[in-house]
Amino acid sequence: MAFLAQYNRHVTTGQRVNAERLALLGWGRAILLQLAHPLVAAGVAEHSSFRGGPAANVRRLHSTVRAMLDLSFGTPEDIRRAVGHINAIHDRVNGTLREAAGRFCAGTPYTANDPDLLVWVDATVRDSMVLAYELFVGPLSAGDRDRYWVEGEDITTALRVPPNARIQSPSQFTRYYAEMLASRTLAVSTDARALAQEIVWPRATRALWPASRLHRATTVGLLPADLRDAYGLSWSDADQRALQRWARVIRASRRLMPQSMALWPRARAVARDHEATSGTLY
């Protein structure tokens, strides 16, 4: 654990969280939160590869992980390339809502560059990554949680998230989420329910037990209960106990896990670069 203690002293909180492969367990929850916004669900349903089969899903996951690592650990050129790629995708995502959902009427136009949607997507990823990190890796201090939310403003601004609208603390996210529900901005549409089946039980992992069970437990179990019900996803007391058992076993395993297995190679390279410039031995 000496490596990890040294590593954590020399990286941002965002790098510390994003370095962990286990933090990916929060991504399914983040996607379901995002799809609960009818305009996001419409854009994903009409412009993404979610229904393209296992091979398309694997390619999409690989591309998303690569972008995350570029933005978290990349050179300035890596970051510029990732930002340009993401913005170019967003430029192509435009359309109109096919059916009414929540406060949105059929025919409501959408674009992936809508500032409100960009804020929602950014906030759901941050909230879900921290939740997964604390459940499966270990706790963060209150200060680290706050820092995670405020870090990376230059990058999110380049990704067209309005700086004055970004959610910047866990407590602000709690209020924001409640407002989104109360205003009926969040409403699980027909598109969202159809997409959720592929998120909860992705075809690429259905035959891989226990990975598929863990993915389902994390994706459904960490979702707020009101949205879980809106999606029609079952969740019992037995399911909750099973998730808690998974979390205990994984946290214990993480303490014994080699860093070469636990951390992304790009994240470990940050430690090697620091060693080369400062002489610190990891």
C-alpha positions in Angstrom: 0.0 0.0 0.0 3.0 2.3 0.1 2.7 2.9 -3.6 -0.9 3.9 -3.3 -0.2 6.3 -0.4 2.6 8.0 -2.3 0.5 8.0 -5.5 -2.5 9.7 -3.8 -0.3 12.5 -2.5 0.8 13.5 -6.0 -2.4 13.3 -8.1 -5.6 15.3 -8.1 -8.7 13.7 -6.5 -10.1 13.2 -10.0 -7.1 11.3 -11.1 -7.2 9.2 -7.9 -10.8 8.2 -8.5 -10.5 7.8 -12.3 -7.3 5.7 -11.9 -9.2 2.8 -10.4 -10.6 0.2 -12.7 -13.3 -0.5 -10.1 -14.7 3.0 -10.5 -16.1 1.8 -13.9 -18.7 0.0 -11.9 -20.5 3.3 -11.5 -20.9 3.9 -15.2 -24.0 1.8 -15.7 -25.8 3.8 -13.0 -24.5 7.1 -14.6 -26.0 6.1 -18.0 -29.4 5.2 -16.5 -29.4 8.6 -14.7 -28.6 10.3 -18.0 -31.3 8.4 -19.9 -33.9 9.5 -17.4 -33.8 12.9 -19.1 -36.0 12.4 -22.2 -33.9 14.5 -24.5 -30.8 12.5 -23.6 -32.6 9.3 -24.1 -33.9 10.4 -27.5 -30.4 11.4 -28.6 -28.9 8.1 -27.5 -31.7 6.1 -29.1 -31.4 7.8 -32.5 -27.6 8.4 -32.7 -25.7 5.8 -30.7 -24.6 2.2 -31.1 -26.3 0.9 -27.9 -28.5 -1.4 -30.0 -25.7 -2.4 -32.3 -24.9 -5.7 -30.7 -22.0 -7.0 -28.5 -19.2 -5.9 -30.9 -20.5 -2.3 -31.1 -20.9 -2.2 -27.3 -17.3 -3.3 -26.8 -16.0 -0.7 -29.2 -18.1 2.0 -27.5 -16.8 1.0 -24.1 -13.2 1.0 -25.3 -13.7 4.4 -26.9 -15.3 5.9 -23.8 -12.5 4.5 -21.5 -9.8 5.8 -23.8 -11.4 9.3 -23.8 -11.7 9.3 -20.0 -8.0 8.3 -19.6 -7.0 10.9 -22.2 -8.8 13.6 -20.3 -7.6 12.5 -16.9 -4.0 11.5 -17.6 -3.2 12.6 -21.1 -0.7 15.1 -22.5 -2.1 18.5 -23.7 -2.3 17.0 -27.2 -4.2 13.9 -25.9 -6.7 16.2 -24.2 -7.2 18.4 -27.3 -7.8 15.3 -29.4 -10.3 13.8 -27.0 -12.2 17.1 -26.6 -12.3 17.5 -30.3 -13.6 14.0 -30.8 -16.3 14.3 -28.2 -17.4 17.8 -29.4 -17.6 16.5 -33.0 -19.9 13.6 -31.9 -22.1 16.1 -30.1 -22.3 18.3 -33.2 -24.0 15.4 -35.0 -26.6 14.7 -32.4 -29.7 16.6 -33.2 -33.4 15.8 -33.6 -36.9 16.0 -32.1 -38.7 14.1 -29.4 -40.9 11.5 -30.9 -43.3 11.2 -27.9 -44.2 13.3 -24.9 -42.3 12.6 -21.7 -42.3 14.4 -18.4 -42.6 18.2 -19.1 -41.4 17.8 -22.7 -44.0 17.7 -25.6 -43.6 15.5 -28.7 -41.6 17.4 -31.3 -39.4 19.2 -28.7 -36.0 19.7 -30.4 -32.9 18.4 -28.8 -29.2 18.8 -29.4 -26.2 17.2 -27.5 -24.8 20.7 -27.2 -27.7 21.8 -25.1 -26.0 23.3 -22.0 -28.6 21.9 -19.6 -27.9 18.4 -21.0 -24.2 18.8 -20.8 -24.4 19.9 -17.1 -26.7 16.8 -16.4 -24.3 14.4 -18.0 -21.2 15.8 -16.3 -22.9 15.7 -12.9 -24.2 12.2 -13.2 -20.8 10.8 -14.1 -19.1 12.6 -11.2 -21.7 11.5 -8.7 -21.6 7.9 -9.9 -17.8 7.6 -10.1 -17.5 8.8 -6.5 -20.2 6.5 -5.3 -18.6 3.5 -6.9 -15.1 4.4 -5.7 -16.3 4.7 -2.1 -18.3 1.5 -2.2 -15.7 -0.7 -3.9 -12.3 1.0 -3.2 -12.5 3.1 0.0 -13.8 6.3 1.6 -12.9 9.8 0.5 -12.7 12.7 3.0 -15.3 15.4 2.7 -12.6 17.7 1.4 -11.7 15.2 -1.3 -15.3 14.8 -2.4 -15.6 18.6 -2.7 -12.4 18.8 -4.7 -13.5 16.1 -7.1 -16.5 18.2 -8.1 -14.6 21.4 -8.7 -11.6 19.9 -10.5 -11.2 19.9 -14.3 -13.1 23.1 -15.1 -10.8 23.9 -18.0 -11.6 20.5 -19.6 -15.4 20.7 -19.0 -15.5 24.2 -20.3 -13.7 23.0 -23.5 -16.4 20.3 -23.6 -19.0 23.2 -23.6 -20.3 22.7 -20.1 -21.1 26.2 -18.9 -18.7 27.1 -16.0 -21.4 29.1 -14.2 -23.8 26.2 -14.4 -21.6 23.3 -13.3 -22.5 21.3 -10.2 -19.6 21.9 -7.8 -20.3 19.9 -4.6 -22.1 16.8 -3.5 -24.7 18.9 -1.6 -25.4 21.0 -4.7 -25.9 17.8 -6.7 -28.5 16.5 -4.1 -30.5 19.8 -4.5 -30.1 19.7 -8.3 -31.3 16.1 -8.6 -34.4 16.9 -6.4 -35.2 20.0 -8.6 -34.9 17.9 -11.7 -37.4 15.4 -10.3 -39.8 18.0 -9.0 -39.8 19.9 -12.3 -40.6 16.7 -14.2 -37.4 17.2 -16.3 -36.6 13.6 -15.4 -39.1 11.1 -16.8 -38.3 7.6 -18.0 -39.5 7.5 -21.6 -40.1 4.5 -23.9 -36.7 5.1 -25.4 -35.0 5.0 -21.9 -36.7 1.8 -20.9 -35.7 0.1 -24.1 -32.1 1.2 -23.7 -32.0 0.3 -20.1 -32.4 -3.4 -20.9 -29.1 -3.3 -22.8 -27.4 -1.3 -20.0 -28.6 -3.6 -17.2 -28.0 -6.9 -19.1 -25.5 -6.1 -21.9 -25.4 -9.0 -24.3 -21.6 -9.0 -24.3 -21.6 -10.0 -20.6 -24.7 -12.1 -20.1 -22.8 -15.4 -20.2 -20.1 -14.1 -17.9 -21.1 -14.9 -14.3 -20.4 -13.4 -11.8 -19.4 -10.3 -13.8 -22.9 -9.9 -15.2 -24.5 -10.3 -11.8 -22.2 -7.7 -10.3 -22.8 -5.3 -13.1 -26.6 -5.7 -12.7 -26.4 -5.4 -8.9 -24.3 -2.2 -9.1 -26.2 -0.6 -11.9 -29.7 -1.2 -10.4 -28.7 -1.1 -6.7 -27.0 2.3 -6.8 -29.8 3.9 -8.8 -32.1 6.2 -6.8 -35.2 4.2 -5.8 -37.6 6.6 -7.5 -35.9 6.2 -10.9 -35.4 2.4 -10.3 -39.2 2.2 -10.0 -39.8 4.4 -13.0 -37.6 2.1 -15.1 -39.5 -0.9 -13.7 -36.3 -2.5 -12.4 -36.9 -5.0 -9.5 -34.8 -4.6 -6.4 -35.4 -6.6 -3.2 -34.0 -6.7 0.3 -32.1 -9.8 -0.8 -30.6 -7.9 -3.7 -29.5 -5.2 -1.4 -27.8 -7.7 1.0 -26.1 -9.3 -2.0 -24.7 -5.9 -3.2 -23.4 -5.2 0.3 -21.6 -8.6 0.3 -20.1 -7.9 -3.1 -18.9 -4.6 -1.8 -17.2 -6.1 1.3 -15.5 -8.8 -0.7 -14.3 -6.3 -3.4 -13.0 -3.8 -0.9 -11.1 -6.5 0.9 -9.7 -7.8 -2.4 -8.7 -4.3 -3.5 -6.4 -3.9 -0.5 -4.5 -7.0 -1.6 -4.6 -6.4 -5.3 -1.4 -5.5 -7.2 -1.5 -1.9 -8.5 -0.8 -3.3 -12.0 -4.2 -4.9 -11.8 -6.1 -2.2 -9.9 -5.0 0.9 -11.7 -5.1 1.8 -15.4 -1.7 1.8 -17.1 -2.1 5.5 -18.0 -2.6 6.2 -14.3 0.5 4.3 -13.2 2.5 6.2 -15.8 1.7 9.4 -13.8 3.5 7.8 -10.8 6.5 6.9 -13.0 6.7 10.4 -14.4 6.7 11.8 -10.9 9.4 9.5 -9.9 11.5 10.5 -12.9 11.2 14.2 -12.1 11.3 14.2 -8.3 13.3 11.2 -7.4 10.5 9.8 -5.2 10.7 6.0 -5.0 7.3 4.2 -5.4 
